[in-house]
Amino acid sequence: MGFNKEYFKKVYLNNLCTLCETNLEEATLLDKYNALVYTIRDDLYKKWVNTNKIRKENNVKKVYYFSLEFLPGKLLDRNLIYLGIKDLCNEALEEMGISLKELEELEEDAALGNGGLGRLAACFLDSMASLQLPGCGCGIKYKYGLFKQKIINGYQVEEEDNWLKSGGLWGITKIDKCVEVKFGGNVKSIYENNKLIFKEENYHSILAEPYDVPVLGYKNEFVNTLRLWRAKSKKDFDFDYFSLGEYLKAVEEKVDIESISYVLYPDDNNYKNKVLRLKQQYFLVSASIQSIINEYKKSNKINSFHEKIAIHINDTHPTLAIPELMRILIDYEGLSWQEAWHITVNTISYTNHTIMPEALEKWPLHMVKELLPRVYMIIEEINKRFYERVLREKGEQKAKNIAIIFNNEINMAKLAIVGSHSVNGVAKLHTNILKSEVMRDFYDIYPERFNNKTNGITHRRFLLKSNTKLSNLISESIGDCWIKSPKELKKLESFAEDKSFCEKLQCIKKENKIELSKIIKDSTGIIVDENSIFDVQIKRFHLYKRQLLNVLNIIYMYNEVLQNRDVFPRTFIFSGKAARGYYEAKQVIKLINALGEKINKDSRVKDKIKVVFLENYRVSLSERIFPAADVSEQISTASKEASGTGNMKFMMNGAITLGTLDGANVEILEAVGKENIVTFGLKAEEVLNYYKNRNYNPFEVYNREPIIKNSVDKLVNGFLDINRDEFKVLYNELLRRDEYFVLKDFMEYIKAQKKIEQLYKNTNVWNKISITNIANSARFSSDRTIKEYAKEIWNIENIK
Ligand SMILES: *Cc1c(COP(=O)(O)O)cnc(C)c1O
């Protein structure tokens, strides 16, 4: 921008005055933050306008990424780095007596997502912009994001997340680009000019108002858009009621309508058939498709829609995009069913994120019929045509297996497969399970649709931005090309036994651990030893992720220490939220805190073991933890974690994976070799066989192995300073069902933990493993993932 410090200061002070109505002496921290965003925005928006202009001139194919969740985290620091003006800005602010760090801390995380799925969407936007691929994220502007978590008396307590209170100034509301979304009513079929047409009647219509956030690429002047929709009532109040003095009634409808974009559902990997959620899904899809078509028709003919537009649906949540696109093409654009179907299938592609039965969306027929009568008719027709085809070609049994509508429910995954040209899983293992088990019948019919796209993460946020020290060391050693071409990281392998490099790496890890120790002390009061192994499990709380397995090992180790057996000092760090209504997961949080209470204050343990729970896990907190981790706990039951992305963030920061052969862990093993990772436990195939044959008996395992019995009993025998019934539910789950094979994998996990200890004691070996992990992490950059999507699914090209 030809930005220099003096110019920056001038613009900044001017913004403080003209946009915040204050001056340097009077300004609050929020004023100072807002003025900074305005100052950066100037430059950012110019680049944005320019990118849009170039894109339109080129009239190239564009992808729209539909997702109910986006989890970008904080934007200030990122945008400064991506613009290449962080140092300049830091110095200029300093000269005015303002601390950039303080302003960064003031900014709220944009947490419009639960966890991995939403973070993936944010990483994809980052990579698309950095690779100059024309793309646009489409989501909902939830007024309240994922709840904030407080730990009170060891329990999770939820508080609302009013993320817009620190401005929301990055984006811009486009009032004149509102579209109308219709709910309810009925459909009338009539003949007009010898053609059957459908008219929607008696519906309620609401407005969808777009809020566009610029998504800047890394030092490339390229800016994509994240479009977030807000639900808005057409009328602010009903004048008739107002005149009668019935003020509440007068605004009732407005409140009801605006509730659609009020709050994010806090359930991860768990489907609930709530009508408000269905409204959210349709609201996103209908508004986005209408706005895409409006823009598209300005310069193109509808028949070649799929040649210029790709729409990707992130999990089944936006699957209504399929019938909605059909509806618009048929009812508004006048296309025939066949023409519309051809365009729809060739436009839409779908990513499956899980095989967990409780996460599979199945909407009750009556709910869809009442809320979306025309969409419902189209789904019925899609189902009928597909069913009849399969019946004809493959017989009755197959036809039954693939029915989209069954038992008065619409199976959204089936609808998504039938209505799209590409179905992908998110790691090799997961895609193979889809093909051979969960979606076998569909793979049989459409083998060419199925493909794998292993997830990735943006190395620019999770290494460059969050681990500055390590990034600098890497750049000093191999140059800074890795920031744009992460494959360059491979060059680090030649430093695996370089004494000076290893010492620096170790030093950096230590400094990062000291910084995290401060956060731990401030947040929990616990003092930890930065020379201990930082053993970290941070992710959503879910029984399949098996935080409980980690806990049982801690109980075992604690016992070992008390028996005076040699144990290398460890700090176990946990962080993560549980869905509000998920009792068992919340009890695991309580269990960790209860165990920490007991161990951390036991003087006999003498700092050999510390157990820490950091509250309110979120992107910005995670960025402080990954750089300080030695051990990455990725211990889900094999077959359950479709990919995982936390595992990749740890690896890139030089932590060593302790994991099961699940999700992308399998590919981490492939990338680093078996000497550079510690794996254990049942294989996916074994787990799936146990489910099929129903021949796993946890009670037998418990009785056979005293170590297991000993640890498990401590949940209920008064060992913890708590009511003996507190953890009864967890205890019973382990003994009676153990759906996730915690007990089955326990002994092997203990062994794996001992292996970690052995490796850590040998500093040279540990450093070498750590470097090998960093050096081979490029394949887990979302740049690699997005290039594959662009080439193999979307057929889009970058703009030079
Ligand atoms: C990466 C990330 C996740 C996903 O972690 P997994 O270990 O893959 O479950 C969840 N939440 C946040 C905030 C993240 O940054």
PDBQT file of the ligand as one rigid body, heavy atoms in Angstrom, charges set to zero:
ROOT
HETATM    1  C1  LIG A 901      -8.307 -28.245  15.275  1.00  0.00    +0.000 C 
HETATM    2  C2  LIG A 901      -9.404 -27.925  16.202  1.00  0.00    +0.000 A 
HETATM    3  C3  LIG A 901     -10.365 -28.896  16.516  1.00  0.00    +0.000 A 
HETATM    4  C4  LIG A 901     -10.300 -30.306  15.987  1.00  0.00    +0.000 C 
HETATM    5  O1  LIG A 901      -9.492 -31.092  16.843  1.00  0.00    +0.000 OA
HETATM    6  P1  LIG A 901      -9.501 -32.687  16.751  1.00  0.00    +0.000 P 
HETATM    7  O2  LIG A 901      -8.386 -33.079  17.659  1.00  0.00    +0.000 OA
HETATM    8  O3  LIG A 901      -9.216 -33.040  15.333  1.00  0.00    +0.000 OA
HETATM    9  O4  LIG A 901     -10.818 -33.149  17.224  1.00  0.00    +0.000 OA
HETATM   10  C5  LIG A 901     -11.376 -28.559  17.406  1.00  0.00    +0.000 A 
HETATM   11  N1  LIG A 901     -11.460 -27.328  17.945  1.00  0.00    +0.000 NA
HETATM   12  C6  LIG A 901     -10.545 -26.371  17.668  1.00  0.00    +0.000 A 
HETATM   13  C7  LIG A 901     -10.693 -25.042  18.319  1.00  0.00    +0.000 C 
HETATM   14  C8  LIG A 901      -9.500 -26.631  16.785  1.00  0.00    +0.000 A 
HETATM   15  O5  LIG A 901      -8.608 -25.667  16.528  1.00  0.00    +0.000 OA
ENDROOT
TORSDOF 0
